[in-house]
């Protein structure tokens, strides 16, 4: 399916930059969602199992901190697996799964409805980088915005602040945010998590090119691009790139671009925010009264912040 005009223009602008870029949102077509689901089960990829362990261990404490919850709104919901650990403890009246991959999240939300009879469910296909419009029947009071997976790290600090402020507005007065963040740690652990031995993350990275081809009619050949991932200590972030294996030219409707051998397309950042810094960001976004749970190695944190 071609991209909307604005998205088409954004893609072309980013591809013509030096260095070229592709937004990480283009990872998440149907195949990309399936590959990411596979990544979360890899031995090197600690964030998902660490966060799920925290939700399982501290679910009752989280529920006490949150209090009455009418609507649980998960941003970037994907397969909705993490929210399963919260639903029995929070017992919301309604769950809203928001994701850019509309068909994928719709299937996941329908599975939730089967497994949790009585729970009202909604699926919203939306890019969470823009303000999210919820269905009109979602109560404005008693909202908890859930943003797991350390996905806030995919945004540079300025864009992360914009997103946190949008989450504050979405939560509404008296609502809150439950968010997971990946904390700084040994670079060997970090780099292995984003460059696994089985090559699943590499396939995930290259799949973005197939998605871009469908969006703008380009002719990227994923086999011509190598997956590159490394920790940038100056920025406290993992960077993912696609590197041209040979000199090549990519065409799209109305234009194209030459890539030299070794030239890269920057596809993702994953910032690892120290906990004190992230607490300051939450405060600047308007959140207060934060409660934090971390694992025994201090690798990951789940934070409840009141709006």
C-alpha positions as CSV (number, residue, x, y, z in Angstrom):
1,X,0.0,0.0,0.0
2,X,1.5,3.4,-0.9
3,X,2.3,5.8,1.9
4,X,0.1,8.9,2.5
5,X,1.4,12.0,0.8
6,X,3.0,13.4,4.0
7,X,4.7,10.1,4.9
8,X,5.9,9.8,1.3
9,X,7.5,13.2,1.5
10,X,9.1,12.4,4.8
11,X,10.6,9.2,3.5
12,X,12.0,10.9,0.4
13,X,13.5,13.7,2.4
14,X,15.1,11.3,4.9
15,X,16.5,9.1,2.1
16,X,18.1,12.1,0.4
17,X,19.8,13.3,3.6
18,X,23.5,12.7,4.3
19,X,23.6,10.3,6.0
20,X,20.3,8.8,4.8
21,X,17.7,7.8,7.3
22,X,14.6,5.6,7.5
23,X,12.3,6.2,10.5
24,X,12.0,3.1,12.8
25,X,8.3,3.1,12.4
26,X,8.9,1.5,9.0
27,X,10.1,-1.6,10.8
28,X,6.5,-2.4,11.7
29,X,4.7,-3.9,8.8
30,X,3.1,-7.3,9.3
31,X,6.4,-9.1,8.7
32,X,8.3,-6.7,10.9
33,X,5.9,-7.2,13.8
34,X,6.4,-11.0,13.4
35,X,10.2,-10.6,13.4
36,X,10.2,-8.3,16.4
37,X,8.1,-10.9,18.2
38,X,10.8,-13.4,17.4
39,X,13.5,-11.0,18.7
40,X,11.8,-10.7,22.1
41,X,12.4,-14.5,22.6
42,X,16.1,-14.5,21.7
43,X,18.6,-15.3,24.5
44,X,20.5,-12.1,23.9
45,X,17.5,-9.9,24.0
46,X,17.0,-9.3,27.8
47,X,14.6,-6.3,27.8
48,X,11.3,-8.1,27.2
49,X,11.8,-10.9,29.7
50,X,13.3,-8.5,32.3
51,X,10.3,-6.2,32.0
52,X,7.8,-9.0,32.0
53,X,9.4,-10.3,35.1
54,X,8.9,-7.0,36.8
55,X,5.3,-6.8,35.8
56,X,4.7,-10.3,37.1
57,X,6.6,-9.8,40.3
58,X,5.2,-6.4,41.2
59,X,1.8,-6.5,39.6
60,X,0.0,-6.1,42.9
61,X,2.2,-3.2,43.9
62,X,1.7,-1.5,40.5
63,X,-2.1,-1.9,40.9
64,X,-2.0,-0.2,44.4
65,X,0.1,2.6,43.0
66,X,-2.3,3.1,40.0
67,X,-5.5,2.8,41.9
68,X,-8.9,2.6,40.1
69,X,-8.3,2.2,36.4
70,X,-11.3,2.6,34.0
71,X,-9.3,2.5,30.7
72,X,-5.9,1.0,30.0
73,X,-4.4,2.4,26.8
74,X,-1.3,0.7,25.4
75,X,0.8,2.6,22.9
76,X,2.7,0.5,20.4
77,X,0.7,-2.4,21.6
78,X,2.0,-4.9,19.1
79,X,1.0,-8.5,20.2
80,X,-0.5,-7.2,23.5
81,X,1.4,-9.9,25.4
82,X,2.8,-7.6,28.2
83,X,-0.6,-6.2,29.1
84,X,-1.7,-9.7,30.0
85,X,0.4,-9.5,33.1
86,X,-1.4,-6.3,34.2
87,X,-5.1,-7.0,33.4
88,X,-5.8,-9.3,36.3
89,X,-4.2,-6.9,38.8
90,X,-5.6,-3.6,37.4
91,X,-9.0,-5.0,36.2
92,X,-9.8,-2.1,33.9
93,X,-13.2,-1.8,32.3
94,X,-11.7,-1.2,28.8
95,X,-8.4,-1.9,27.0
96,X,-7.3,0.2,23.9
97,X,-4.4,-1.2,21.9
98,X,-2.8,1.5,19.7
99,X,-0.3,0.6,17.0
100,X,0.9,1.7,13.6
101,X,0.4,-1.9,12.3
102,X,-3.4,-1.9,12.4
103,X,-4.2,-5.5,11.3
104,X,-1.6,-6.9,13.7
105,X,-2.9,-5.1,16.7
106,X,-6.5,-5.9,15.8
107,X,-5.8,-9.6,15.8
108,X,-4.0,-9.2,19.2
109,X,-6.9,-7.3,20.7
110,X,-9.4,-9.9,19.5
111,X,-7.3,-12.6,21.2
112,X,-7.5,-10.5,24.5
113,X,-11.2,-10.3,24.2
114,X,-11.5,-14.1,24.0
115,X,-9.1,-14.6,27.0
116,X,-10.6,-11.9,29.2
117,X,-14.4,-12.1,28.9
118,X,-16.2,-9.0,30.0
119,X,-13.2,-6.7,29.1
120,X,-14.2,-4.1,26.5
121,X,-11.5,-3.9,23.8
122,X,-10.7,-1.5,21.1
123,X,-7.9,-1.4,18.4
124,X,-6.7,1.9,17.1
125,X,-4.4,2.1,14.0
126,X,-2.3,5.2,14.6
127,X,1.2,6.6,14.5
128,X,1.9,7.4,18.1
129,X,4.4,10.1,17.1
130,X,1.3,12.3,16.5
131,X,-1.5,12.9,19.0
132,X,-3.7,9.8,19.3
133,X,-7.5,10.2,18.9
134,X,-9.3,7.6,21.0
135,X,-12.8,6.2,20.2
136,X,-15.5,8.6,21.6
137,X,-16.8,6.0,24.1
138,X,-13.5,5.9,26.0
139,X,-14.0,7.6,29.4
140,X,-11.9,10.7,29.9
141,X,-11.4,9.8,33.6
142,X,-9.4,7.0,35.1
143,X,-7.0,6.4,32.2
144,X,-3.7,4.7,32.4
145,X,-1.3,5.0,29.5
146,X,0.9,2.0,29.2
147,X,4.1,2.3,27.1
148,X,6.3,-0.8,27.7
149,X,9.4,-2.2,26.0
150,X,11.7,0.8,26.5
151,X,10.3,2.1,23.2
152,X,10.8,5.7,24.5
153,X,14.5,5.1,23.8
154,X,13.8,5.0,20.1
155,X,13.3,8.8,20.2
156,X,16.0,11.4,20.6
157,X,15.6,13.4,23.9
158,X,13.8,16.3,22.2
159,X,11.3,14.0,20.5
160,X,11.0,11.9,23.6
161,X,9.9,15.0,25.5
162,X,7.2,15.7,22.9
163,X,5.9,12.2,23.2
164,X,5.9,12.3,27.0
165,X,3.8,15.5,26.9
166,X,1.4,13.8,24.4
167,X,1.1,10.9,26.8
168,X,0.4,13.4,29.7
169,X,-2.4,14.9,27.6
170,X,-3.8,11.5,26.7
171,X,-3.8,10.3,30.3
172,X,-5.9,13.3,31.3
173,X,-6.5,14.8,34.7
174,X,-6.2,12.2,37.4
175,X,-4.7,9.6,35.0
176,X,-1.2,8.2,34.8
177,X,1.6,6.6,32.8
178,X,3.2,3.2,33.3
179,X,6.4,3.1,31.2
180,X,9.3,0.8,30.9
181,X,12.9,2.1,30.3
182,X,16.1,0.2,29.5
183,X,18.9,1.5,31.7
184,X,22.6,1.9,30.8
185,X,24.8,-1.3,31.2
186,X,27.8,-3.1,29.9
187,X,28.2,-2.4,26.1
188,X,28.8,-6.1,25.4
189,X,25.3,-6.9,26.7
190,X,23.8,-4.1,24.8
191,X,25.4,-4.8,21.5
192,X,24.6,-8.5,21.7
193,X,20.9,-7.7,22.2
194,X,20.8,-5.7,18.9
195,X,23.0,-8.0,16.9
196,X,22.0,-11.6,17.8
197,X,23.9,-14.7,16.6
198,X,20.9,-16.0,14.8
199,X,20.6,-12.9,12.6
200,X,16.9,-12.2,13.5
201,X,17.6,-8.5,14.2
202,X,19.5,-8.3,10.9
203,X,16.4,-9.6,9.1
204,X,14.2,-7.2,11.0
205,X,16.4,-4.3,10.0
206,X,16.5,-5.3,6.3
207,X,12.8,-5.8,6.2
208,X,12.3,-2.1,6.6
209,X,13.6,-1.8,3.0
210,X,10.8,-4.0,1.7
211,X,8.3,-1.8,3.6
212,X,9.8,1.3,2.1
213,X,9.6,-0.3,-1.4
214,X,5.9,-0.8,-1.0
215,X,5.4,2.8,0.3
216,X,7.3,4.7,-2.3
217,X,7.8,2.3,-5.2
218,X,11.5,2.0,-4.7
219,X,13.7,-0.9,-5.7
220,X,15.9,-1.6,-2.6
221,X,17.3,-5.1,-2.6
222,X,17.7,-6.1,1.0
223,X,20.5,-8.6,0.1
224,X,22.7,-5.7,-0.9
225,X,22.7,-4.2,2.7
226,X,24.4,-5.4,5.8
227,X,23.1,-5.0,9.4
228,X,25.3,-2.8,11.6
229,X,24.6,-2.2,15.3
230,X,26.8,-0.6,18.0
231,X,26.7,1.3,21.2
232,X,27.5,5.0,21.0
233,X,28.8,5.9,24.5
234,X,28.8,9.7,23.9
235,X,25.1,9.6,23.1
236,X,24.3,6.7,25.5
237,X,22.5,4.9,22.7
238,X,22.5,1.8,20.5
239,X,22.6,2.7,16.8
240,X,21.3,0.5,14.0
241,X,22.3,1.1,10.4
242,X,22.1,-0.6,7.0
243,X,25.4,-0.5,5.1
244,X,25.7,-0.8,1.4
245,X,27.8,-3.9,0.5
246,X,28.7,-2.5,-2.9
247,X,28.2,0.7,-4.9
248,X,24.6,0.8,-6.0
249,X,21.7,3.0,-7.1
250,X,18.2,2.9,-5.7
251,X,15.4,4.2,-7.9
252,X,11.9,5.4,-6.9
253,X,9.2,7.2,-8.7
254,X,10.5,10.6,-9.8
255,X,14.0,10.1,-8.5
256,X,16.7,8.0,-6.9
257,X,20.0,8.0,-5.1
258,X,23.5,6.6,-5.6
259,X,25.0,4.8,-2.5
260,X,28.8,4.2,-2.2
261,X,30.1,0.9,-0.9
262,X,30.1,1.2,2.9
263,X,27.6,4.1,3.0
264,X,24.9,3.7,5.6
265,X,21.3,4.4,6.2
266,X,20.5,5.1,9.9
267,X,17.4,3.1,10.9
268,X,17.2,3.3,14.7
269,X,18.5,4.7,17.9
270,X,17.8,3.2,21.3
271,X,18.7,5.6,24.1
272,X,19.6,4.1,27.5
273,X,18.5,6.9,29.9
274,X,19.9,6.9,33.4
275,X,17.0,6.7,35.9
276,X,17.6,10.2,37.5
277,X,17.7,11.8,34.1
278,X,14.5,10.1,33.0
279,X,12.7,11.1,36.2
280,X,13.6,14.8,35.3
281,X,12.1,14.3,31.9
282,X,8.9,13.0,33.4
283,X,8.7,16.0,35.7
284,X,9.3,18.4,32.8
285,X,6.4,16.6,30.9
286,X,4.1,17.4,33.8
287,X,4.1,14.0,35.6
288,X,4.4,13.8,39.4
289,X,4.6,11.3,42.2
290,X,6.6,8.6,40.4
291,X,7.0,5.1,41.8
292,X,9.8,2.9,40.3
293,X,10.4,-0.9,40.2
294,X,13.8,-2.2,39.0
295,X,15.2,-5.7,38.6
296,X,18.1,-7.0,40.8
297,X,20.7,-6.1,38.3
298,X,19.3,-2.6,37.7
299,X,19.1,-3.3,34.0
300,X,15.5,-2.2,33.5
301,X,12.9,0.0,35.2
302,X,9.1,0.2,35.2
303,X,7.8,3.6,36.4
304,X,4.3,4.8,37.3
305,X,3.9,8.5,37.0
306,X,0.8,10.5,37.8
307,X,-0.6,13.0,35.5
